[in-house]
């Protein structure tokens, strides 16, 4: 075992996941400090949970950067982690900073105040602070949403408030103040000479109705209140309410047998969002009852995806946490004569359940003695039977019209080792047995799932009542389907294995890791899902509608950079060779908060080849011989005086132009983008690959085809080489990484949420783009002190997120 492997193994022993342990081992100083902490304080025997282990790793990283913190202060902070006082990485960082600047003995109360220990704020108090901020800063509309979010987060008294709760409070305040956010409507042209109509008293004085959120109306608005779900015994309700404090408790329970897709984003939004809106709690629970299909990479990806979307689970749990309790209830079910061991073949079970004729009949083992079933179930548990030789089935109601009441399987034999329990168990509970009981164990008030589980609600209720435990209320909403793609794990796996796509995160797919890699912001996905609403109807949405929602989100959040996809050289004949002028330009014309950058203007420029025609026409307004156009974000225009062509192909290869000051000429009818050649500043930035991902399938319903592979679009990937971007790209990229790292550490305790896709922008007049994970550059966050600019070995790759218009006819 190598030294690094030994460190990873040690770090995992305190509760870190494989990925976090590997990350902790990367930095020699931090790894040495963490190793010392583990040995000095016997952390392997402390029983840390995953979150506490992550906080200890964060402490080690900060201590490595703060060498003057002595052993007494180190132990003080560590104990605050172990006793649960410090709950976030941000608090740990503040704690190290505090002890570094104060002498022993430390003042506990002052420490707690400075580090947010015990911080709490009610939704009402938070909302009041938000509205006060909006009033004092004269916030005037939805265009100020991003700036307001940042401003509220910067309020000193809210330093330790949950970012998600701040987001919800700000959005609610905006809804109350400005009504629902509306897409800008094009202004209708008025006849010449017409005067705008004056507002009448009746129209100007009408109040704007308050828009309810998706959690207050429709399906979610009609859900029961905690405690209103009926119970077989009143004591069960009282015990539940005592445990939850009458709060909303939900859970997101994915199976860790694949990567999450766009449909799961609705389940995440509904479960986490509904709990957050009502000031409740939401579990992330892995339904890990099938060791044959589960892999570690799926567990880690699911948690990262939930956090990427902006949610933090109250607790991360596993169905396997409850294997012992589930087994005990299975035994109890047998003792109550409500379950039996069946030795029928799978074919016989299907026949008995009436799958071919629609009417069930009793299994031959259904009425075996209770003692016999108990004995046989013990044999199953002890490995006496091979898979499919014995099953525990629930004794339900064969006369019921619901197939979910026809003696479902509760336990089956599996010999594959479990990722958490190893070879401890030879039997594993099914979804139908596990789901409702674990919901009960975790005191879930609202078991929210999609409508394909409507029939399962009856068996869900039956089992809880059969063993007399608290019974959560299952409620079903319509799932989200996206037309024009496939979301079946089996089909996506086939695409990956057969090399039709590069992997589960290929940007042509609609897995959430693929959308993340493509550059779609998590806020755009949540905005899309929220905009659809939640009802019992299935949402079958066209890809174009999804992309339009992403486009609208990026419109006021993505910086804008000058970009040239197909460069054509321009030489300015009336400027000297060494002319250079630095021009400051805004990164967005309407969102000042996005800042500005400085770019050079020189004798040699590049423009889009499509912005020039060697022959002019009346309906053409861009550059042509003798014609003048303006240059975006400069005070200049250029007039084409001549052009050069390739003697072989006749293709235009260079324009000779004259620069004009716009103030001294008639305003040009057209403006074009440009970038300048200026080696000292690194301009322009050359992009090795710009990847344009078109629809992977040609039809709207590829899954309906007998062989969905035949519907694959052979031209779904287009790669453009050597596009050019303004040099402001480097400062934007650097800032994007800094912001992403800070946010990731605050929310996840590490940098797992940081990826190249955090660098996203609009290429002016072209499309929205993000940096792909294949891109490599020393200054893009990999090396903290690297200077902006391209280095040897760098390779820049962009993905198009979406075009600027749905029916854009351009190549990009």
C-alpha positions in Angstrom: 0.0 0.0 0.0 1.4 3.4 -1.0 1.7 6.3 1.5 -1.3 8.1 -0.1 -3.4 5.0 0.0 -2.6 4.5 3.7 -3.6 8.1 4.4 -6.9 7.6 2.5 -7.6 4.4 4.5 -6.8 6.2 7.8 -9.0 9.2 6.9 -11.9 6.9 5.9 -11.7 5.3 9.3 -12.9 8.5 11.0 -16.0 8.7 8.7 -14.8 10.5 5.6 -16.1 9.1 2.2 -13.6 7.8 -0.3 -13.8 11.0 -2.3 -13.3 13.3 0.7 -10.6 11.1 2.1 -8.7 11.2 -1.2 -9.1 15.0 -1.4 -7.8 15.4 2.2 -4.7 13.3 1.3 -3.8 15.6 -1.6 -2.3 18.5 0.4 0.8 17.3 2.3 0.6 19.8 5.1 -3.1 19.4 5.7 -2.8 15.6 5.5 0.0 15.6 8.1 -2.0 17.7 10.4 -5.1 15.6 10.0 -3.1 12.4 10.6 -1.7 14.0 13.8 -5.2 15.0 15.0 -6.4 11.4 14.5 -3.6 9.9 16.5 -3.5 12.6 19.3 -7.2 12.5 20.0 -8.0 8.8 19.1 -10.6 10.0 16.5 -11.0 6.6 15.0 -12.8 5.5 18.1 -14.9 8.7 18.5 -17.8 7.4 16.3 -17.8 10.6 14.1 -20.6 10.9 11.5 -19.7 12.0 8.0 -20.3 15.7 8.6 -18.2 15.8 11.7 -15.4 14.0 10.0 -15.6 16.6 7.2 -15.4 19.4 9.8 -12.3 17.8 11.4 -10.7 17.6 7.9 -11.5 21.3 7.4 -10.0 22.0 10.8 -6.8 20.2 9.8 -6.6 22.2 6.6 -7.0 25.5 8.4 -4.5 24.6 11.1 -2.0 23.8 8.4 -2.3 27.4 7.3 -2.2 28.8 10.8 1.0 27.4 12.4 0.8 29.6 15.6 -2.3 27.8 17.0 -1.0 25.8 20.0 -2.2 22.5 21.3 -4.6 24.0 23.9 -6.4 26.1 21.3 -6.4 23.2 18.8 -8.1 20.9 21.4 -10.6 23.7 22.2 -11.8 23.9 18.6 -11.8 20.1 18.1 -14.0 19.7 21.2 -16.4 22.2 19.9 -16.7 20.1 16.7 -17.2 16.9 18.7 -19.9 18.3 21.0 -21.8 19.6 18.0 -21.3 23.3 18.7 -19.6 23.9 15.4 -21.8 22.6 12.6 -20.3 24.1 9.4 -17.0 24.6 7.7 -17.5 28.4 7.8 -17.9 28.2 11.6 -14.7 26.1 11.9 -12.7 28.6 9.8 -14.0 31.4 12.0 -13.1 29.4 15.1 -9.5 28.9 14.1 -9.3 32.6 13.2 -10.7 33.5 16.6 -8.4 31.3 18.7 -5.4 32.4 16.7 -6.1 36.0 17.7 -7.0 35.4 21.4 -5.0 34.1 24.3 -5.9 31.3 26.6 -8.1 31.0 28.6 -10.8 31.6 25.9 -14.1 33.3 26.6 -16.7 30.8 25.8 -19.6 33.2 25.3 -17.5 35.5 23.1 -16.3 32.6 21.1 -19.8 31.3 20.6 -21.0 34.7 19.4 -18.1 35.2 17.0 -18.4 31.7 15.5 -22.2 31.5 15.3 -22.6 28.8 17.9 -26.2 28.4 18.8 -27.3 30.8 16.1 -31.0 30.7 15.3 -33.4 32.9 13.5 -37.1 32.4 12.8 -38.5 32.7 9.3 -40.4 35.8 10.4 -37.3 37.5 11.8 -35.4 36.7 8.6 -38.2 38.0 6.4 -38.3 41.2 8.5 -34.6 41.8 8.0 -35.0 41.2 4.2 -37.8 43.7 3.9 -35.9 46.2 6.0 -32.9 45.9 3.7 -35.0 46.3 0.6 -36.6 49.4 2.0 -33.4 51.1 3.1 -31.7 50.3 -0.2 -34.7 51.3 -2.4 -34.8 48.0 -4.2 -36.9 48.6 -7.2 -37.7 45.3 -9.0 -36.8 41.8 -10.0 -33.6 42.9 -11.8 -32.2 43.6 -8.4 -32.8 40.0 -7.1 -29.1 38.9 -7.3 -27.7 42.0 -5.8 -30.3 41.9 -3.0 -29.4 38.2 -2.2 -25.7 39.3 -1.9 -26.5 42.3 0.2 -28.7 40.4 2.6 -26.0 37.7 3.0 -23.5 40.4 3.9 -25.6 41.7 6.8 -23.4 41.0 9.8 -26.3 39.6 12.0 -27.1 37.1 9.2 -23.6 35.8 8.7 -24.6 32.4 10.1 -28.1 32.2 8.5 -28.8 29.4 6.1 -28.2 30.5 2.4 -31.3 28.5 1.4 -33.5 30.2 4.0 -32.1 33.6 2.9 -32.9 32.7 -0.7 -36.5 31.7 0.2 -37.0 34.8 2.3 -35.7 37.2 -0.4 -37.8 35.5 -3.1 -40.9 35.7 -0.9 -40.3 39.4 -0.2 -39.9 40.1 -4.0 -43.1 38.3 -4.7 -44.9 40.3 -2.1 -43.4 43.6 -3.3 -43.3 43.2 -7.1 -45.7 40.4 -7.9 -44.6 37.4 -10.0 -41.6 37.8 -12.2 -42.5 38.4 -15.8 -40.5 37.9 -18.9 -40.0 41.3 -20.7 -42.6 41.9 -23.4 -41.7 43.5 -26.7 -43.0 47.0 -27.0 -45.7 47.4 -29.6 -44.9 50.0 -32.2 -47.0 53.1 -31.9 -48.2 55.0 -35.0 -46.1 58.1 -35.8 -47.3 61.1 -33.9 -49.3 59.0 -31.4 -49.1 60.0 -27.8 -49.0 57.5 -25.0 -52.3 57.1 -23.2 -52.5 58.6 -19.7 -53.1 56.2 -16.8 -56.5 56.6 -15.4 -57.2 56.6 -11.7 -58.8 53.2 -11.8 -55.8 51.5 -13.4 -53.1 53.3 -11.4 -54.7 52.6 -8.0 -55.4 48.9 -8.4 -53.3 46.8 -6.0 -51.0 44.2 -7.4 -52.2 40.8 -6.2 -49.7 38.8 -4.1 -48.5 35.8 -5.9 -48.5 32.5 -3.9 -45.5 30.3 -4.1 -45.8 26.7 -5.5 -45.7 25.4 -1.9 -48.9 27.4 -1.0 -51.2 26.4 -3.8 -52.4 23.5 -5.8 -51.2 20.0 -4.8 -48.7 21.1 -2.2 -51.0 23.8 -0.8 -53.7 21.2 -0.2 -51.5 18.7 1.7 -52.4 17.8 5.3 -50.9 19.5 8.3 -48.5 17.4 10.5 -50.6 15.2 12.8 -53.7 15.1 10.5 -52.7 11.8 9.0 -54.9 9.1 10.6 -53.3 6.4 12.9 -54.5 3.1 14.2 -53.7 4.2 17.7 -53.8 7.9 19.0 -50.6 7.3 21.0 -48.7 6.9 17.7 -49.8 10.4 16.6 -48.8 11.9 19.9 -45.4 10.2 19.9 -44.8 11.4 16.3 -45.7 15.0 17.1 -43.6 15.0 20.2 -40.6 13.8 18.1 -41.1 16.4 15.3 -42.4 19.3 17.3 -45.3 19.4 14.9 -42.9 20.3 12.0 -42.9 19.1 8.4 -40.4 16.3 8.0 -39.8 14.9 4.4 -37.2 12.8 2.7 -35.7 12.3 -0.7 -35.1 8.6 -1.0 -33.1 7.7 -4.2 -31.9 4.2 -5.1 -28.0 4.5 -5.4 -28.0 2.5 -8.6 -27.4 5.2 -11.1 -26.9 9.0 -11.6 -29.9 11.3 -11.0 -31.6 12.8 -14.1 -33.7 15.9 -14.8 -36.8 14.1 -13.5 -35.2 13.7 -10.1 -34.7 17.5 -9.8 -38.5 17.8 -9.3 -38.4 15.3 -6.5 -35.5 17.1 -4.9 -37.3 20.5 -5.3 -40.6 19.1 -3.9 -39.2 17.3 -0.9 -36.4 19.7 0.2 -38.3 22.8 -0.9 -41.6 21.9 0.8 -39.8 21.2 4.1 -37.7 24.4 3.9 -40.8 26.5 3.1 -42.5 25.3 6.2 -39.4 25.5 8.4 -39.1 21.7 8.6 -36.5 19.2 7.9 -35.6 16.9 5.0 -33.6 13.7 5.0 -31.5 12.4 2.2 -32.1 8.7 2.5 -30.3 6.2 0.3 -32.7 3.3 -0.4 -29.8 0.8 -0.4 -31.6 -2.6 -0.2 -30.2 -4.1 -3.4 -26.5 -4.7 -3.1 -26.4 -6.1 -6.7 -27.0 -2.7 -8.3 -25.3 -0.2 -5.9 -22.0 1.5 -6.4 -20.0 3.9 -4.2 -19.8 6.5 -7.1 -23.6 6.8 -7.1 -23.8 7.5 -3.4 -21.3 10.3 -3.7 -22.8 11.8 -6.8 -26.3 11.9 -5.4 -25.2 13.9 -2.3 -23.1 16.3 -4.5 -26.0 16.8 -6.8 -28.4 17.6 -4.0 -25.9 20.1 -2.6 -25.2 21.5 -6.1 -28.9 22.3 -6.4 -28.6 24.3 -3.2 -30.0 22.0 -0.6 -28.4 20.6 2.5 -29.9 17.4 4.0 -30.9 17.6 7.6 -29.5 14.1 7.9 -28.0 11.6 5.5 -29.4 8.1 6.2 -29.5 4.7 4.6 -32.2 2.1 4.6 -29.5 -0.3 5.7 -29.2 1.7 9.0 -32.5 0.0 9.9 -31.8 -3.6 8.7 -32.0 -5.0 12.3 -35.3 -3.2 13.0 -36.8 -4.2 9.7 -35.9 -7.8 10.4 -37.5 -7.7 13.8 -40.7 -6.3 12.3 -40.6 -9.1 9.6 -40.5 -11.7 12.4 -43.4 -9.8 14.2 -45.4 -9.9 11.0 -45.0 -13.7 10.7 -46.0 -14.1 14.4 -49.2 -12.1 13.6 -49.9 -14.5 10.8 -49.5 -11.7 8.3 -46.4 -13.1 6.4 -45.2 -16.5 5.3 -42.1 -18.0 3.6 -42.8 -19.1 0.0 -40.6 -21.5 -2.0 -42.3 -21.1 -5.3 -40.4 -20.3 -8.5 -40.6 -16.7 -9.9 -42.8 -18.0 -12.7 -45.2 -19.6 -10.2 -45.4 -16.5 -8.1 -46.3 -14.5 -11.2 -49.0 -17.0 -12.1 -50.4 -17.1 -8.5 -50.4 -13.3 -8.5 -52.6 -13.3 -11.6 -50.3 -11.4 -13.8 -51.5 -13.3 -16.8 -55.2 -13.5 -16.0 -55.8 -10.5 -13.7 -57.0 -12.6 -10.7 -54.8 -14.0 -7.9 -54.9 -17.3 -6.2 -53.4 -18.4 -2.9 -49.8 -19.6 -2.8 -49.5 -23.3 -1.7 -47.4 -22.0 1.2 -49.8 -19.3 2.3 -51.4 -21.3 5.2 -48.3 -23.0 6.5 -48.0 -22.9 10.3 -46.5 -19.7 11.8 -43.8 -21.7 13.6 -42.8 -23.2 10.2 -42.5 -19.8 8.6 -40.4 -18.5 11.5 -38.1 -21.5 11.2 -37.8 -21.1 7.4 -37.2 -17.3 7.7 -34.4 -18.0 10.1 -32.9 -20.4 7.6 -33.1 -17.7 5.0 -31.3 -15.3 7.3 -28.6 -17.8 8.0 -27.8 -18.5 4.3 -29.4 -21.9 4.1 -31.1 -21.0 0.8 -29.7 -19.6 -2.5 -31.3 -16.7 -4.3 -34.9 -17.3 -5.5 -35.2 -20.6 -3.4 -37.2 -18.8 -0.7 -39.0 -15.5 -0.2 -40.9 -13.9 2.7 -44.2 -12.7 1.4 -46.8 -10.6 3.1 -50.2 -12.2 3.7 -52.4 -9.4 2.4 -55.9 -9.5 0.8 -56.3 -11.6 -2.4 -59.9 -10.4 -2.8 -58.9 -6.8 -3.1 -58.9 -5.3 -6.6 -55.5 -3.7 -6.1 -52.6 -5.9 -7.3 -50.4 -4.2 -4.6 -52.4 -6.2 -2.0 -51.7 -9.6 -3.6 -49.1 -10.9 -1.2 -46.1 -8.8 -2.1 -42.6 -10.0 -1.4 -41.1 -8.6 1.8 -37.7 -10.3 1.8 -35.5 -12.2 -0.7 -32.2 -14.0 -0.5 -29.2 -12.2 -2.1 -25.6 -13.3 -1.7 -23.8 -10.2 -3.0 -22.0 -8.4 -0.2 -23.5 -5.1 0.8 -21.5 -1.9 0.5 -22.0 -1.0 4.2 -22.9 -4.3 6.0 -20.7 -6.6 4.0 -21.7 -10.3 4.5 -23.7 -9.7 7.6 -27.0 -10.2 5.9 -28.1 -12.9 3.4 -31.6 -11.6 3.1 -32.6 -8.1 2.0 -36.0 -6.3 2.4 -37.8 -5.1 -0.8 -38.9 -1.6 -1.5 -42.5 -2.4 -0.6 -41.5 -3.6 2.8 -38.8 -1.1 3.5 -40.2 2.2 2.3 -43.1 2.7 4.6 -41.4 1.3 7.7 -38.3 3.5 7.3 -40.6 6.5 6.7 -42.2 5.5 10.0 -38.9 5.1 11.8 -37.8 8.6 10.7 -41.1 10.2 11.6 -41.8 11.5 8.1 -44.9 13.7 8.1 -45.2 13.9 4.3 -44.1 10.9 2.2 -44.1 12.7 -1.2 -43.6 10.5 -4.3 -44.8 10.3 -7.9 -48.1 9.0 -9.2 -46.8 5.6 -10.3 -46.9 4.7 -6.6 -50.6 5.5 -6.1 -51.5 1.9 -6.0 -48.7 1.3 -3.4 -50.3 3.7 -1.0 -52.8 0.9 0.1 -50.0 -1.6 0.8 -48.0 1.2 2.5 -50.8 1.9 4.9 -51.6 -1.9 5.4 -48.1 -2.7 6.5 -47.7 0.2 9.0 -51.1 -0.8 10.6 -50.2 -4.5 10.5 -47.2 -4.0 12.8 -48.9 -1.1 14.6 -46.3 1.6 14.0 -46.7 5.3 13.2 -48.2 5.6 9.7 -46.9 8.6 7.5 -49.2 9.9 4.8 -48.1 9.1 1.3 -49.2 11.8 -1.3 -48.4 11.5 -5.0 -47.6 14.2 -7.6 -47.0 14.0 -11.3 -43.5 13.2 -12.4 -41.4 15.3 -14.8 -40.6 13.8 -18.2 -38.6 15.5 -20.9 -39.5 14.8 -24.5 -36.8 14.1 -27.1 -34.4 12.2 -24.8 -34.2 9.0 -22.7 -33.9 8.9 -18.9 -34.1 5.2 -18.3 -30.9 4.1 -16.5 -30.8 0.9 -18.6 -30.9 2.9 -21.9 -28.4 5.5 -20.8 -26.1 2.7 -19.7 -26.4 1.1 -23.1 -25.5 4.5 -24.7 -22.4 4.8 -22.5 -21.2 1.2 -23.0 -21.7 1.3 -26.8 -19.8 4.6 -27.0 -22.7 6.6 -28.4 -21.9 9.2 -25.7 -18.8 9.8 -23.7 -20.2 8.9 -20.3 -23.1 9.6 -17.9 -22.1 13.3 -17.9 -22.1 13.7 -21.7 -23.7 17.1 -22.2 -26.1 15.6 -24.7 -27.8 13.7 -21.9 -30.2 15.0 -19.3 -28.7 13.4 -16.3 -28.1 16.2 -13.7 -24.3 15.6 -13.9 -24.5 16.1 -17.7 -26.5 19.3 -17.3 -24.0 20.5 -14.8 -21.1 19.7 -17.1 -22.9 21.5 -19.9 -23.0 24.6 -17.8 -26.7 24.8 -16.9 -26.8 26.7 -13.5 -28.6 24.9 -10.7 -30.8 27.9 -10.2 -32.0 27.6 -13.7 -33.1 24.0 -13.1 -35.0 25.0 -9.9 -36.6 27.9 -11.7 -37.7 25.6 -14.5 -39.2 23.1 -12.1 -40.9 25.7 -10.0 -42.4 27.3 -13.0 -44.1 24.1 -14.0 -45.9 23.9 -10.7 -46.8 20.7 -8.9 -49.9 18.8 -9.5 -51.0 15.2 -10.0 -50.7 15.4 -13.8 -47.5 14.2 -15.4 -45.4 17.0 -17.0 -44.3 16.0 -20.4 -42.1 19.0 -21.5 -40.4 19.7 -24.8 -36.6 20.2 -24.7 -37.1 23.6 -26.3 -39.2 24.8 -23.3 -36.5 23.7 -20.9 -33.8 25.5 -22.9 -35.9 28.6 -23.1 -36.2 28.6 -19.3 -32.4 28.2 -19.0 -32.0 31.1 -21.5 -34.2 33.4 -19.5 -32.3 32.6 -16.3 -28.9 33.3 -17.9 -30.1 36.5 -19.5 -29.5 38.6 -16.4 -27.0 36.4 -14.6 -24.3 35.6 -17.2 -21.5 38.1 -17.9 -21.1 38.9 -21.6 -17.8 38.6 -23.4 -16.8 39.5 -26.9 -16.3 36.3 -28.9 -15.4 35.4 -32.5 -16.1 31.9 -33.7 -14.9 32.2 -37.3 -12.2 34.9 -37.2 -11.4 37.3 -40.0 -8.3 39.5 -39.6 -8.8 43.3 -39.8 -5.8 45.7 -40.1 -6.5 49.4 -39.2 -4.5 51.3 -41.7 -4.7 54.7 -39.9 -3.3 53.4 -36.6 0.5 52.9 -35.9 1.8 49.4 -35.5 2.4 49.9 -31.7 -1.0 51.5 -31.0 -2.7 50.2 -27.9 -5.6 51.6 -26.0 -7.1 49.9 -23.0 -10.9 50.1 -23.0 -13.0 49.4 -19.9 -16.2 47.6 -20.7 -19.2 46.4 -18.6 -19.7 42.7 -18.3 -23.5 43.2 -18.7 -25.3 46.3 -19.9 -28.1 46.0 -17.4 -26.5 44.3 -14.4 -23.8 46.6 -12.9 -23.2 44.1 -10.1 -21.4 41.8 -12.6 -18.6 44.3 -12.8 -16.4 45.3 -15.7 -13.2 44.3 -17.4 -10.5 46.0 -19.4 -9.5 44.9 -23.0 -7.0 46.3 -25.5 -7.8 48.0 -28.8 -5.0 47.8 -31.3 -4.1 48.0 -35.0 -4.9 44.3 -35.6 -8.5 43.1 -34.8 -10.5 40.0 -35.6 -14.2 40.0 -36.5 -16.7 37.3 -37.5 -16.2 36.3 -41.1 -20.0 36.4 -41.5 -19.9 40.1 -40.6 -18.3 41.0 -43.9 -19.5 40.6 -47.5 -17.4 41.5 -50.5 -20.5 42.7 -52.3 -22.9 45.1 -50.6 -26.7 45.2 -50.9 -29.5 47.5 -49.6 -30.8 45.0 -47.1 -27.3 44.3 -45.6 -26.1 46.5 -42.8 -22.8 45.0 -41.7 -19.4 45.5 -43.1 -18.7 45.7 -46.9 -16.4 47.6 -49.1 -16.8 51.3 -48.4 -19.3 50.6 -45.6 -19.0 51.7 -41.9 -20.0 49.7 -38.8 -19.7 50.3 -35.1 -17.6 48.2 -32.8 -19.4 47.0 -29.7 -18.5 48.7 -26.5 -16.0 51.2 -28.0 -16.3 54.8 -29.2 -15.1 53.7 -32.6 -16.4 52.6 -36.0 -14.5 51.1 -38.9 -14.9 51.6 -42.6 -13.7 48.9 -45.0 -11.3 50.4 -47.7 -10.1 47.1 -49.2 -9.7 43.4 -48.7 -7.3 40.6 -49.5 -8.3 37.1 -50.8 -6.6 33.8 -51.0 -5.3 33.4 -54.6 -6.3 29.7 -54.7 -9.7 29.6 -53.0 -10.8 33.2 -53.5 -11.7 33.3 -49.8 -11.4 36.7 -48.1 -8.5 36.4 -45.6 -8.0 40.0 -44.4 -9.7 43.4 -44.4 -8.0 46.8 -44.5 -10.1 49.3 -42.6 -10.0 52.9 -41.4 -11.0 53.7 -37.8 -13.6 56.4 -37.3 -14.6 58.2 -34.1 -18.4 57.6 -33.7 -18.9 61.1 -32.3 -17.7 62.6 -35.6 -19.8 60.5 -38.0 -23.4 59.5 -38.6 -24.4 56.7 -36.1 -23.7 53.3 -37.8 -26.7 51.2 -38.6 -25.0 48.1 -37.3 -22.5 47.1 -34.6 -20.3 44.0 -34.6 -18.2 42.2 -32.1 -14.4 42.1 -32.2 -11.3 41.1 -30.4 -7.8 42.7 -30.6 -4.4 41.1 -31.2 -2.2 42.1 -28.2 0.4 39.6 -27.0 1.5 41.5 -23.8 -2.1 41.2 -22.4 -2.7 37.7 -23.7 -5.3 38.9 -26.2 -7.1 37.2 -27.8 -7.8 34.1 -25.8 -7.8 31.1 -28.2 -10.2 28.3 -27.5 -9.0 24.9 -28.6 -12.5 23.4 -28.9 -16.0 24.8 -28.8 -18.4 21.9 -28.5 -21.9 22.4 -29.7 -24.3 19.7 -28.5 -27.4 19.3 -30.6 -30.2 16.9 -29.8 -29.0 13.4 -29.4 -32.2 11.9 -30.8 -34.1 12.9 -33.9 -37.7 12.2 -32.7 -39.6 13.5 -29.7 -40.1 10.1 -28.2 -37.0 7.9 -28.9 -38.0 5.5 -26.1 -41.1 4.5 -28.1 -38.9 3.1 -30.9 -38.4 -0.7 -30.9 -34.6 0.1 -31.0 -34.0 3.6 -29.6 -30.5 3.5 -31.0 -31.8 3.9 -34.5 -33.2 7.3 -33.5 -29.8 8.7 -32.6 -28.8 11.9 -34.5 -25.4 11.2 -36.2 -24.6 14.9 -36.2 -25.4 15.6 -32.5 -21.9 16.8 -31.7 -20.2 19.7 -33.5 -16.7 20.9 -32.6 -15.4 24.3 -33.7 -11.7 24.9 -33.5 -9.8 28.0 -32.5 -12.6 30.4 -31.6 -11.4 33.7 -30.0 -12.5 35.4 -26.8 -11.6 38.8 -25.3 -8.9 38.7 -22.6 -11.5 39.6 -19.9 -12.2 35.8 -19.9 -9.2 35.2 -17.5 -10.4 37.6 -14.8 -13.9 36.3 -15.1 -12.7 32.7 -14.8 -10.5 33.4 -11.8 -13.3 35.2 -10.0 -15.8 32.4 -10.8 -13.5 29.8 -9.3 -12.9 31.9 -6.1 -16.7 32.4 -5.7 -17.5 28.7 -6.4 -14.8 27.5 -3.9 -16.1 29.8 -1.1 -19.7 28.7 -1.7 -18.8 25.0 -1.9 -16.8 25.1 1.4 -19.6 26.9 3.1 -22.3 24.4 1.9 -20.5 21.1 1.5 -17.4 21.5 3.7 -15.1 20.9 0.8 -14.6 21.8 -2.8 -16.7 19.0 -4.3 -19.2 21.5 -5.8 -16.4 23.3 -7.7 -16.1 22.4 -11.4 -15.0 24.1 -14.6 -18.7 24.7 -15.4 -18.8 27.5 -12.8 -17.1 29.6 -15.6 -20.1 30.6 -17.8 -20.8 33.6 -20.0 -22.6 34.8 -23.0 -20.5 35.1 -26.1 -22.0 38.3 -27.4 -24.5 37.8 -30.2 -23.6 34.0 -30.4 -24.7 31.8 -27.5 -24.2 31.0 -23.8 -21.1 28.9 -22.9 -19.4 27.2 -20.0 -15.9 25.8 -19.5 -15.8 22.0 -19.9 -14.2 19.6 -17.5 -11.7 18.6 -20.2 -10.3 22.2 -20.1 -6.9 22.6 -18.4 -5.2 25.8 -17.5 -2.8 26.6 -14.7 -4.6 29.8 -13.8 -8.2 28.4 -13.7 -8.2 27.7 -10.0 -5.8 24.7 -10.0 -2.9 26.9 -9.0 -3.9 29.7 -6.5 -1.1 32.2 -7.4 -0.9 31.6 -11.1 -1.0 34.7 -13.2 -3.9 35.1 -15.7 -3.1 34.0 -19.2 -2.4 30.9 -21.2 0.5 28.6 -20.2 2.3 25.8 -22.1 0.2 22.7 -21.9 -3.1 24.5 -21.4 -6.1 23.3 -23.4 -9.3 25.3 -23.4 -12.7 23.6 -24.1 -16.1 25.3 -24.1 -19.6 23.8 -24.1 -22.5 25.6 -25.6 -25.2 25.8 -22.8 -28.0 27.1 -25.0 -28.2 29.3 -28.1 -29.5 32.9 -27.8 -32.7 32.1 -29.6 -34.7 28.9 -30.0 -34.5 28.9 -33.7 -31.1 30.4 -34.1 -29.9 29.7 -37.6 -26.2 30.2 -36.8 -23.7 27.4 -36.6 -23.3 28.0 -32.9 
